[in-house]
Amino acid sequence: MFDPWINISFEGCIAANILIDALKRCGPQFDTEKLVDVLENTHNLDLGLGTPLSFGRGEHQASHKVWGTQLEPDGKYESIDLE
């Protein structure tokens, strides 16, 4: 069965893990500016995705990699190499 929420759930999980990492690095006393600074100085974060995630002052998208999948006739997802 096709589930359009799988990709959204995966992206949400990644975003949550990035936020958790940043909050840990902020420490107990943080504000919005410190959180933004920590996120913009996140480089080569390894969440086990096979590609490091990085941000910068002018780069607020951690990765430009796309993980391709296709739905097989039997209803199962198969990953496809897009490189």
Order of alpha helices (4+ residues) and beta strands (2+ residues): alpha-alpha-beta-beta
